[in-house]
């Protein structure tokens, strides 16, 4: 009588040990057809990936085989690879452009000679959901991680520069910010160095029909520059303007009135709240009804809401 292997014993054998090495399972899978499926169920339940080549092979296998794809319940991704010393240009797009900063440190570790970096996202108006919007967080650590970078192109993404940002010597020769954003309506800027941002804000005001602008200066403002100067064209689209921590003089208010004829809300805020001193004769006095009435009347004529 020819020997006969009982297929049900395969599961008993595999269950007898809770730790099988992947290479041992791979050998068992080719013993016979009775071993193939039980071994696959165990092997693909939690794949362990150690190299980028294994990542590519696993992805290819799961895409081609739906049955194997349904077996995966967990995955361990711990890839590491050799450096690519001659790699000089890298482009991140598609899913890799979403939170692209995740890949920059890894890129720096494996490709230290990168001189050109492109991060390309889809136009913001075409993004299906917030999680699919291309984005990049840039800070000092990421700038130091790519010391040889000469050309940086960022297209159709949300750019967040971490504050504060330390200045450093950079070899960057070409920076391209290409955002196809015809519906760009709101801008918020927080800075400690106003002199570095005034011109950029003026360029944005000239290029887009902003509806709201918030400009916060987080340290003492020594600048005498008026971003709403006489040479700036009118901004009839601007409805909401918030200025915090800036010197706002009558001349600037006049410039705002001329440049923003349709302004509905103007907020001017200092950097701190001043408390009232404790004394018998405080150095202030309440407005009389006549004074407050004049201010309220003048504000009402100009459709200004007092808070």
C-alpha positions, 0 to 999 in steps of 0.5 A: 500500500502506497504511503498517504499523507493526511492533509489535515496534519499540516495545520497541526504541524504548523500550530505546534510551534508559534515561531516559524522563520519565514525562510523555513515556511518558504521551504515548506510551501514547495513540499507539496500542494497540501502545504502551499495554502496553509503556509501562505496563510501563516506567511502572509498573515504578518509579512516582515519587510527588511529591505526596499527590494522586499517592499517592491516584491511584496507590493507587486505580489499583493497587487497581482494576487487578490487571495493573498491580499486578503490574508494580510492582517498586519505588516512590519515595515523596517526597511534599510538600504545602501546609500546611493552616492551618485543620486543628484535629483529626486522628484516626489509626487502622488502619495509621496507628496503628502507630508513629504517631510517624512521622506526627506530625512530618509533621503538625506541618509541614503542619498547625501549628494542630492542637488535637485529636489522636486515635490509635485502635488495635484492642484489643491482644487483637484484634491478629493479630501484633505488627507490627499493634499500634498504638503511639506513641513520645512525646518532647520533640521531638514535644511541641514539634512540636504546640505548640497541642495541647489534647486528646490521646486515645490508645486501645488502643495501646502508649505509650512515653514516651522517657526522660529527658523534659524538662518544658515548658509545654504547652497540653494541657487534656485527656488520655484514655488508653483501653486496653481491656486486661483481661489487663494483667499486667506493669508496668515503670517506669524513672524519675528522679523517683519522686514523679511516678510513685508515685500512678500506680503505686498507681492501676494496682495498684488497677485491674488484677490485676498479676502482676509489677511492676518499679519502677526509680529511676535517681537518688538516692531522697529520697522517704519514700512507701510505695506499699504503704501501709495505705490500699491494698487487697490484691493477691493476684494479685501474684507478682513484685516488683522494686524497684531504687534505692529506700529499702526500710525495715522498715515498707515490707516489712511493708506488702508482706507485708500487701498481697501475701499471695501474693508469690513473688519479691521483688528489692531492688537498689541503684543500684550495686555496692560494692567491698570496701576494700583494707586489713589489717583490713577493716570487715566480717566473715563471718557465722557459721554460726549467723547464716546459719542463722537467716536461712536458716531464717526465709526458708524458713519464709516460702517466701523464696528467697535468692540 
